[in-house]
Amino acid sequence: MKNVLGVILAFQLLLQSSVLYARGTVTNPASFLQAPADQNSPRDAKETKDQLQDLACGPSDAHHSQRTDKDAQALPAQPADKALIYVIRPTHVGGLIQTKLAVDKKWVGVNRENNYFYIVLDPGPHYFCSQAENRSLLSLVVEAGKTYYLQQKITMGMMKARNDLEVLNEEDGKKGLAKCKRSIFEEKN
């Protein structure tokens, strides 16, 4: 399983380096993936995962409160120049446990059972970190004028709910969203 995770994480970094190379941000895509000069061995899965966490996850000392807006909410219009991302959690499993989400090192929302929130992002590459008992990482290149659905899939962990962040197709995303109420969160001081 660790080898599979390593291959997936390495592929995500390779994809990211290709995007950066295409944009001219990195002049040599191979350099983005190379091990530091003082090491003779390639990166292992843990090092790759640590690098993705550094790009995606918000500060570990941040705490949030969350409530569910039980009133019906109109969904936002899709902006033509931005990507619209719904983050859904359409399940009762681990209902009281928060799953928070960071994008590019900033916490942007918190879900509990049958909740959703949405974010609007500039087109291009972004790094996502979903946290419960564990952290689930995802890199995604989003396009202007498109809607994306991410699901914080919950399973029972050792002490509390574990999560896996997944990209859903439009049909499954809309079905999951229909089961959810809007989540509102605030950072605690």
C-alpha positions in Angstrom: 0.0 0.0 0.0 2.9 2.4 0.8 4.4 1.8 -2.6 1.0 2.6 -4.3 0.8 5.8 -2.3 4.3 6.7 -3.2 3.6 6.2 -6.9 0.4 8.3 -6.7 2.2 11.1 -4.8 5.1 11.0 -7.2 2.7 11.2 -10.2 1.0 14.2 -8.6 4.3 16.0 -8.2 5.3 15.1 -11.8 2.0 16.5 -13.0 2.5 19.7 -11.0 6.0 20.2 -12.2 4.7 19.8 -15.8 2.1 22.5 -15.2 4.8 24.8 -13.6 7.1 24.1 -16.6 4.4 24.9 -19.1 3.7 28.2 -17.3 7.4 29.0 -17.3 7.6 29.0 -13.4 10.1 26.1 -13.5 12.6 26.1 -16.2 13.5 22.4 -15.8 10.7 20.2 -14.6 13.1 17.4 -13.6 14.7 19.8 -11.1 11.4 20.1 -9.2 11.4 16.3 -8.5 15.1 15.8 -7.8 16.4 14.9 -4.4 18.5 17.5 -2.7 22.1 17.6 -4.0 23.5 16.2 -0.7 21.4 13.0 -1.1 22.1 10.1 -3.4 18.7 8.4 -3.1 15.4 9.4 -4.6 12.6 10.8 -2.5 10.5 8.3 -0.6 6.8 8.4 -0.2 7.0 10.1 3.2 9.1 12.9 1.9 6.8 13.4 -1.0 3.8 13.4 1.3 5.5 15.9 3.6 6.1 18.2 0.7 2.5 18.0 -0.4 1.4 18.8 3.2 3.6 21.8 3.2 2.0 23.1 0.0 -1.6 22.3 1.1 -2.3 22.2 4.8 -3.1 25.2 7.0 -1.5 26.0 10.4 -1.8 23.1 12.8 -2.7 25.4 15.8 -5.8 26.8 14.1 -9.1 25.7 15.7 -12.6 26.3 14.2 -16.2 26.3 15.3 -18.9 25.1 12.9 -22.6 25.3 12.6 -25.1 24.1 10.0 -27.4 26.7 8.3 -30.6 24.7 8.2 -32.4 27.3 6.0 -32.5 26.6 2.3 -29.7 28.4 0.5 -29.5 29.4 -3.1 -26.4 28.0 -4.8 -24.0 30.5 -6.2 -23.8 31.3 -9.9 -20.8 29.9 -11.7 -18.3 32.7 -12.2 -17.0 32.8 -15.8 -13.4 33.7 -14.8 -13.1 31.4 -11.7 -13.6 27.8 -10.7 -16.4 26.9 -8.3 -15.6 24.1 -5.9 -18.2 22.4 -3.7 -16.8 20.4 -0.7 -19.4 17.9 0.5 -19.8 15.4 3.2 -23.1 13.6 2.5 -23.0 11.0 5.3 -23.8 10.5 9.0 -20.7 8.5 9.7 -18.5 10.3 12.3 -21.2 12.9 12.4 -19.8 15.0 15.3 -16.3 15.0 14.1 -15.1 18.1 12.1 -13.4 17.6 8.8 -11.7 20.8 7.8 -10.2 21.7 4.4 -7.3 23.9 3.5 -6.4 25.2 0.1 -2.9 26.4 -0.6 -2.0 26.6 3.2 -5.2 28.3 4.3 -8.2 26.7 6.1 -11.3 27.6 4.0 -14.1 25.5 5.5 -15.3 22.9 8.0 -17.9 20.2 7.5 -19.7 17.7 9.8 -22.4 15.2 8.8 -24.5 16.1 5.8 -22.8 19.5 5.3 -21.2 21.3 2.3 -19.4 24.6 1.7 -18.1 26.1 -1.5 -15.1 28.1 -2.5 -14.2 30.1 -5.6 -10.6 29.8 -6.9 -8.5 31.3 -9.6 -7.8 28.9 -12.5 -4.6 26.9 -12.2 -3.0 24.4 -9.8 -4.1 24.2 -6.2 -3.2 22.0 -3.3 -6.0 20.6 -1.0 -5.7 19.2 2.5 -8.6 17.6 4.3 -8.1 16.9 8.0 -9.9 14.7 10.5 -7.9 12.1 12.4 -5.7 12.0 9.4 -4.8 14.3 6.5 -5.9 13.5 3.0 -4.0 15.4 0.2 -5.0 16.3 -3.3 -3.5 18.5 -6.1 -5.9 19.7 -8.7 -5.6 22.0 -11.7 -8.9 23.9 -12.0 -10.3 25.8 -15.0 -12.2 29.0 -15.2 -16.0 28.5 -15.7 -16.0 25.0 -14.4 -17.6 23.5 -11.3 -15.8 20.8 -9.2 -17.2 18.5 -6.5 -14.9 17.2 -3.7 -16.1 14.7 -1.2 -14.7 14.3 2.3 -15.3 10.5 2.4 -15.5 9.4 6.0 -14.5 6.0 7.6 -14.1 5.2 11.3 -10.5 5.6 12.5 -8.7 4.6 15.7 -10.0 7.5 17.8 -12.2 9.5 15.5 -13.3 9.7 11.9 -10.7 9.3 9.1 -11.2 11.0 5.8 -10.3 10.6 2.2 -10.7 13.6 -0.2 -12.1 12.5 -3.6 -13.0 14.3 -6.8 -16.5 13.4 -7.9 -18.0 13.5 -11.3 -20.8 16.1 -11.8 -23.7 13.6 -11.5 -22.4 12.1 -8.2 -21.4 15.6 -6.9 -24.9 17.0 -7.5 -26.5 13.9 -5.8 -24.3 14.3 -2.8 -24.8 18.1 -2.6 -28.6 17.6 -2.6 -28.3 15.7 0.7 -26.4 18.5 2.4 -27.0 21.7 4.3 -24.6 24.6 4.2 -21.8 24.7 6.7 -20.7 27.9 8.3 -17.4 28.1 10.2 -15.3 30.6 12.2 -11.8 30.5 13.5 -11.6 30.3 17.3 -9.3 32.8 19.0 
